[in-house]
Amino acid sequence: MRIGELAAQAGASPRQVRFYEAKGLITSTRGPNNYRDYSEATLGRVRQIRELLNAGLSTHAIRGILPCLESPRDPIVFEGVTSETVAALERERDRLTERIDILARNRDAIADYLTELRGRANRSAVN
């Protein structure tokens, strides 16, 4: 499939797709007309990349874990994983945990605020 079709189906822009390719996250082949051609599997990969980016991971961290997502095994074994990759993934995990904690506190504060607002609105409606 061509870049525009891939981008549309993945909810990305062609520019983002080219960026993912430049970062080594996806690959394409070139047709006789020199247009990029992407496999159907690349669509799933782009969706994964977008989910991981939305979760706050860097492209560097994503590049490290994508091979594990291709063919998960129990236990996951991936040749070529360096101690630096492991350390980077641990830092990303810790950073995401911190963000999740902050988001959970904010969600809970908003829920408490909404409960208070509704309570006051109900008390005002009765008076």
N, CA, C and O of each residue as an XYZ file, in Angstrom:
508
protein
N       0.850     -1.166      0.000
C       0.000      0.000      0.000
C       0.894      1.226      0.000
O       2.018      1.182      0.499
N       0.410      2.286     -0.542
C       1.174      3.530     -0.619
C       1.068      4.307      0.684
O       0.228      4.014      1.535
N       1.923      5.287      0.821
C       2.063      6.024      2.075
C       0.768      6.726      2.489
O       0.427      6.734      3.672
N       0.049      7.309      1.544
C      -1.191      8.004      1.880
C      -2.245      7.060      2.432
O      -2.945      7.389      3.389
N      -2.355      5.890      1.826
C      -3.325      4.891      2.287
C      -2.939      4.376      3.671
O      -3.788      4.251      4.554
N      -1.661      4.080      3.853
C      -1.179      3.614      5.152
C      -1.451      4.661      6.224
O      -1.973      4.344      7.292
N      -1.099      5.893      5.939
C      -1.290      6.971      6.900
C      -2.764      7.125      7.272
O      -3.103      7.239      8.450
N      -3.628      7.129      6.272
C      -5.065      7.302      6.536
C      -5.611      6.170      7.395
O      -6.362      6.412      8.340
N      -5.239      4.944      7.073
C      -5.755      3.799      7.829
C      -5.192      3.735      9.246
O      -5.844      3.229     10.159
N      -3.981      4.250      9.422
C      -3.346      4.209     10.746
C      -3.671      5.433     11.586
O      -3.308      5.492     12.761
N      -4.350      6.409     10.999
C      -4.654      7.633     11.733
C      -3.437      8.524     11.899
O      -3.308      9.240     12.892
N      -2.556      8.474     10.928
C      -1.316      9.260     10.967
C      -1.263     10.137      9.724
O      -2.117     10.035      8.844
N      -0.269     10.985      9.661
C      -0.042     11.769      8.451
C       1.094     11.116      7.666
O       1.911     10.403      8.248
N       1.157     11.347      6.364
C       2.294     10.831      5.597
C       3.635     11.294      6.169
O       4.620     10.557      6.145
N       3.656     12.520      6.679
C       4.892     13.035      7.284
C       5.309     12.189      8.485
O       6.492     11.895      8.655
N       4.345     11.798      9.316
C       4.653     10.956     10.473
C       5.177      9.596     10.019
O       6.128      9.068     10.594
N       4.557      9.037      8.992
C       5.005      7.744      8.475
C       6.451      7.842      7.996
O       7.265      6.968      8.291
N       6.769      8.904      7.259
C       8.154      9.085      6.810
C       9.102      9.237      7.993
O      10.229      8.742      7.955
N       8.652      9.923      9.047
C       9.459     10.084     10.256
C       9.734      8.724     10.901
O      10.869      8.440     11.283
N       8.704      7.885     11.024
C       8.879      6.553     11.607
C       9.885      5.745     10.790
O      10.708      5.011     11.337
N       9.800      5.895      9.489
C      10.733      5.179      8.623
C      12.155      5.725      8.795
O      13.114      4.954      8.833
N      12.290      7.018      8.896
C      13.615      7.630      9.083
C      14.235      7.210     10.413
O      15.456      7.111     10.529
N      13.393      6.964     11.413
C      13.875      6.535     12.726
C      14.129      5.031     12.782
O      14.587      4.517     13.803
N      13.835      4.324     11.694
C      14.083      2.881     11.656
C      13.007      2.050     12.327
O      13.238      0.891     12.671
N      11.832      2.637     12.516
C      10.738      1.926     13.177
C       9.930      1.084     12.200
O       9.344      0.071     12.581
N       9.900      1.504     10.946
C       9.219      0.754      9.888
C      10.099      0.771      8.651
O      11.051      1.546      8.560
N       9.770     -0.090      7.702
C      10.495     -0.115      6.432
C       9.492     -0.162      5.290
O       8.321     -0.494      5.472
N       9.980      0.175      4.128
C       9.162      0.094      2.922
C      10.039     -0.440      1.805
O      11.263     -0.510      1.916
N       9.375     -0.810      0.736
C      10.101     -1.148     -0.482
C       9.788     -0.052     -1.491
O       8.839      0.713     -1.319
N      10.574      0.013     -2.517
C      10.337      1.011     -3.569
C       9.909      0.292     -4.834
O      10.543     -0.669     -5.269
N       8.819      0.775     -5.415
C       8.332      0.218     -6.670
C       9.117      0.769     -7.843
O       9.990      1.618     -7.665
N       8.811      0.290     -9.048
C       9.501      0.770    -10.243
C       9.349      2.281    -10.441
O      10.199      2.925    -11.055
N       8.264      2.831     -9.915
C       8.022      4.274    -10.020
C       8.701      5.047     -8.882
O       8.555      6.265     -8.780
N       9.446      4.328     -8.026
C      10.171      4.867     -6.880
C       9.253      5.316     -5.742
O       9.705      5.994     -4.819
N       7.969      4.946     -5.796
C       7.053      5.236     -4.697
C       7.283      4.224     -3.580
O       7.620      3.068     -3.831
N       7.093      4.681     -2.334
C       7.181      3.765     -1.199
C       5.993      2.808     -1.251
O       4.874      3.190     -1.595
N       6.267      1.568     -0.904
C       5.212      0.559     -0.817
C       5.347     -0.129      0.542
O       6.421     -0.609      0.903
N       4.242     -0.168      1.288
C       4.239     -0.728      2.634
C       3.402     -1.993      2.671
O       2.385     -2.099      1.986
N       3.837     -2.945      3.473
C       3.088     -4.189      3.629
C       1.902     -3.966      4.568
O       1.828     -2.960      5.273
N       0.999     -4.909      4.559
C      -0.159     -4.853      5.455
C       0.305     -4.902      6.910
O      -0.306     -4.275      7.776
N       1.372     -5.637      7.183
C       1.895     -5.739      8.550
C       2.381     -4.382      9.059
O       2.357     -4.125     10.263
N       2.816     -3.526      8.157
C       3.303     -2.209      8.561
C       2.177     -1.368      9.150
O       2.413     -0.523     10.013
N       0.963     -1.598      8.687
C      -0.184     -0.869      9.236
C      -0.298     -1.136     10.733
O      -0.444     -0.202     11.521
N      -0.233     -2.393     11.124
C      -0.280     -2.733     12.549
C       0.884     -2.139     13.312
O       0.732     -1.689     14.447
N       2.054     -2.138     12.680
C       3.244     -1.589     13.322
C       3.079     -0.088     13.558
O       3.426      0.408     14.629
N       2.556      0.633     12.578
C       2.362      2.080     12.742
C       1.357      2.344     13.856
O       1.538      3.268     14.649
N       0.315      1.550     13.921
C      -0.659      1.721     15.010
C       0.000      1.485     16.365
O      -0.252      2.225     17.315
N       0.849      0.449     16.458
C       1.571      0.186     17.701
C       2.461      1.369     18.070
O       2.483      1.814     19.217
N       3.186      1.863     17.087
C       4.090      2.992     17.322
C       3.304      4.186     17.853
O       3.729      4.833     18.810
N       2.172      4.477     17.243
C       1.369      5.623     17.673
C       0.862      5.432     19.105
O       0.840      6.384     19.885
N       0.458      4.212     19.452
C      -0.002      3.945     20.816
C       1.128      4.131     21.813
O       0.934      4.704     22.886
N       2.314      3.644     21.453
C       3.461      3.774     22.348
C       3.892      5.230     22.489
O       4.248      5.670     23.583
N       3.863      5.974     21.393
C       4.185      7.399     21.463
C       3.159      8.137     22.321
O       3.519      8.994     23.128
N       1.887      7.803     22.147
C       0.832      8.430     22.950
C       0.979      8.094     24.426
O       0.565      8.869     25.288
N       1.570      6.935     24.718
C       1.806      6.548     26.109
C       3.009      7.267     26.696
O       3.274      7.177     27.895
N       3.740      7.986     25.838
C       4.855      8.776     26.336
C       6.232      8.194     26.086
O       7.223      8.764     26.543
N       6.331      7.080     25.376
C       7.635      6.517     25.091
C       8.320      7.292     23.979
O       7.665      7.848     23.098
N       9.628      7.321     24.030
C      10.405      7.985     22.987
C      10.587      7.029     21.812
O      10.419      5.818     21.958
N      10.928      7.573     20.655
C      11.180      6.707     19.495
C      12.372      5.800     19.763
O      12.422      4.676     19.263
N      13.328      6.278     20.545
C      14.488      5.455     20.894
C      14.052      4.228     21.705
O      14.489      3.110     21.430
N      13.199      4.441     22.692
C      12.698      3.333     23.508
C      11.836      2.394     22.669
O      11.913      1.173     22.812
N      11.024      2.965     21.806
C      10.152      2.147     20.958
C      10.985      1.248     20.055
O      10.671      0.070     19.883
N      12.045      1.802     19.482
C      12.912      1.001     18.617
C      13.478     -0.194     19.382
O      13.673     -1.265     18.806
N      13.740     -0.015     20.666
C      14.271     -1.096     21.482
C      13.272     -2.195     21.784
O      13.654     -3.357     21.922
N      11.988     -1.846     21.889
C      11.006     -2.860     22.275
C      10.207     -3.436     21.111
O       9.585     -4.488     21.260
N      10.209     -2.775     19.958
C       9.419     -3.287     18.826
C       9.748     -4.730     18.455
O       8.830     -5.498     18.166
N      11.010     -5.129     18.450
C      11.278     -6.531     18.108
C      10.612     -7.506     19.066
O      10.225     -8.600     18.654
N      10.470     -7.141     20.316
C       9.806     -8.003     21.290
C       8.311     -8.080     21.028
O       7.678     -9.094     21.322
N       7.744     -7.014     20.478
C       6.312     -6.988     20.209
C       5.961     -7.775     18.948
O       4.821     -8.204     18.774
N       6.943     -7.961     18.076
C       6.701     -8.713     16.843
C       6.377    -10.164     17.116
O       5.427    -10.712     16.557
N       7.160    -10.782     17.971
C       6.969    -12.214     18.221
C       7.213    -12.490     19.697
O       8.243    -13.049     20.073
N       6.253    -12.092     20.532
C       6.450    -12.307     21.960
C       6.573    -13.790     22.283
O       5.854    -14.628     21.737
N       7.484    -14.084     23.166
C       7.681    -15.451     23.630
C       7.690    -15.443     25.143
O       7.847    -14.394     25.768
N       7.522    -16.603     25.722
C       7.539    -16.708     27.169
C       8.681    -17.617     27.567
O       8.558    -18.829     27.387
N       9.770    -17.120     28.089
C      10.038    -15.706     28.313
C      10.482    -15.033     27.026
O      10.942    -15.690     26.092
N      10.339    -13.720     26.989
C      10.754    -12.963     25.811
C      12.268    -13.009     25.724
O      12.968    -12.680     26.682
N      12.760    -13.415     24.579
C      14.195    -13.443     24.340
C      14.450    -12.677     23.060
O      13.819    -12.936     22.035
N      15.361    -11.746     23.119
C      15.700    -10.989     21.921
C      17.203    -10.777     21.897
O      17.758    -10.067     22.735
N      17.853    -11.402     20.927
C      19.287    -11.234     20.816
C      19.595     -9.790     20.461
O      18.854     -9.155     19.711
N      20.672     -9.285     20.994
C      21.086     -7.934     20.665
C      20.630     -6.879     21.646
O      20.993     -5.711     21.501
N      19.840     -7.255     22.646
C      19.428     -6.278     23.644
C      20.640     -5.974     24.515
O      21.261     -6.875     25.079
N      20.959     -4.708     24.613
C      22.122     -4.293     25.403
C      21.690     -3.843     26.789
O      20.508     -3.608     27.037
N      22.646     -3.728     27.675
C      22.337     -3.235     29.020
C      21.834     -1.796     28.952
O      21.047     -1.368     29.796
N      22.292     -1.051     27.942
C      21.815      0.322     27.763
C      20.333      0.339     27.399
O      19.580      1.187     27.879
N      19.915     -0.607     26.543
C      18.496     -0.693     26.173
C      17.659     -1.029     27.393
O      16.606     -0.430     27.610
N      18.115     -1.973     28.182
C      17.387     -2.358     29.395
C      17.283     -1.159     30.337
O      16.212     -0.882     30.879
N      18.392     -0.451     30.530
C      18.375      0.715     31.418
C      17.435      1.791     30.888
O      16.708      2.417     31.660
N      17.444      2.009     29.572
C      16.556      3.020     28.975
C      15.104      2.621     29.163
O      14.268      3.477     29.454
N      14.784      1.350     29.005
C      13.407      0.887     29.195
C      12.998      1.000     30.658
O      11.850      1.332     30.956
N      13.919      0.730     31.564
C      13.599      0.896     32.985
C      13.298      2.358     33.308
O      12.370      2.657     34.059
N      14.095      3.271     32.731
C      13.843      4.704     32.944
C      12.488      5.101     32.372
O      11.741      5.847     33.006
N      12.162      4.602     31.169
C      10.861      4.901     30.558
C       9.732      4.363     31.420
O       8.728      5.045     31.628
N       9.889      3.142     31.924
C       8.860      2.550     32.787
C       8.653      3.412     34.021
O       7.517      3.706     34.393
N       9.752      3.823     34.663
C       9.656      4.641     35.871
C       9.023      6.000     35.574
O       8.222      6.506     36.360
N       9.389      6.584     34.436
C       8.820      7.876     34.043
C       7.322      7.737     33.797
O       6.544      8.600     34.203
N       6.915      6.653     33.132
C       5.495      6.438     32.870
C       4.732      6.176     34.162
O       3.605      6.644     34.322
N       5.331      5.437     35.074
C       4.684      5.181     36.365
C       4.433      6.492     37.097
O       3.369      6.698     37.682
N       5.426      7.375     37.056
C       5.262      8.686     37.690
C       4.139      9.481     37.031
O       3.335     10.114     37.715
N       4.086      9.445     35.698
C       3.020     10.161     34.989
C       1.655      9.570     35.319
O       0.684     10.304     35.502
N       1.582      8.244     35.394
C       0.315      7.583     35.732
C      -0.139      8.010     37.115
O      -1.319      8.294     37.320
N       0.784      8.059     38.066
C       0.440      8.488     39.428
C      -0.100      9.917     39.431
O      -1.102     10.203     40.086
N       0.555     10.801     38.709
C       0.108     12.200     38.627
C      -1.268     12.283     37.978
O      -2.151     12.992     38.462
N      -1.443     11.553     36.879
C      -2.742     11.558     36.203
C      -3.837     10.996     37.103
O      -4.955     11.510     37.109
N      -3.531      9.956     37.856
C      -4.524      9.365     38.763
C      -4.909     10.366     39.860
O      -6.084     10.496     40.203
N      -3.917     11.067     40.403
C      -4.230     12.086     41.417
C      -5.094     13.195     40.832
O      -6.046     13.643     41.472
N      -4.771     13.639     39.627
C      -5.575     14.687     38.977
C      -6.987     14.203     38.689
O      -7.953     14.935     38.906
N      -7.112     12.961     38.196
C      -8.437     12.395     37.939
C      -9.254     12.353     39.217
O     -10.428     12.723     39.219
N      -8.631     11.899     40.318
C      -9.339     11.793     41.590
C      -9.748     13.174     42.119
O     -10.833     13.330     42.678
N      -8.883     14.167     41.942
C      -9.224     15.526     42.383
C     -10.400     16.068     41.584
O     -11.295     16.693     42.151
N     -10.410     15.840     40.295
C     -11.524     16.295     39.450
C     -12.806     15.579     39.835
O     -13.869     16.196     39.891
N     -12.715     14.262     40.105
C     -13.902     13.505     40.521
C     -14.452     14.057     41.835
O     -15.664     14.207     41.990
N     -13.558     14.360     42.784
C     -14.008     14.946     44.059
C     -14.669     16.300     43.839
O     -15.690     16.609     44.453
N     -14.083     17.099     42.965
C     -14.632     18.417     42.655
C     -16.023     18.284     42.030
O     -16.947     19.008     42.401
N     -16.163     17.366     41.093
C     -17.465     17.139     40.464
C     -18.498     16.671     41.480
O     -19.650     17.101     41.430
N     -18.107     15.805     42.389
C     -19.019     15.338     43.433
C     -19.498     16.510     44.291
O     -20.679     16.618     44.619
N     -18.556     17.380     44.644
C     -18.910     18.561     45.438
C     -19.841     19.491     44.658
O     -20.823     19.991     45.207
N     -19.535     19.724     43.380
C     -20.391     20.586     42.557
C     -21.797     20.020     42.446
O     -22.777     20.753     42.580
N     -21.898     18.736     42.204
C     -23.227     18.106     42.093
C     -23.987     18.187     43.417
O     -25.193     18.435     43.444
N     -23.259     17.971     44.512
C     -23.891     18.069     45.831
C     -24.439     19.450     46.088
O     -25.556     19.595     46.582
N     -23.659     20.475     45.755
C     -24.117     21.849     45.952
C     -25.288     22.163     45.024
O     -26.236     22.838     45.424
N     -25.222     21.672     43.781
C     -26.319     21.918     42.843
C     -27.599     21.263     43.355
O     -28.678     21.848     43.264
N     -27.482     20.058     43.890
C     -28.664     19.349     44.416
C     -29.218     20.061     45.649
O     -30.434     20.169     45.805
N     -28.342     20.545     46.524
C     -28.797     21.270     47.719
C     -29.478     22.578     47.322
O     -30.464     22.972     47.944
N     -28.963     23.257     46.294
C     -29.550     24.513     45.826
C     -30.909     24.258     45.205
O     -31.821     25.069     45.366
N     -31.060     23.161     44.505
C     -32.330     22.843     43.840
C     -33.413     22.531     44.865
O     -34.588     22.795     44.610
N     -33.042     21.969     46.033
C     -33.997     21.632     47.063
C     -34.443     22.894     47.798
O     -35.602     22.984     48.202
N     -33.558     23.861     47.981
C     -33.886     25.095     48.719
C     -34.654     25.993     47.871
O     -35.027     27.083     48.305
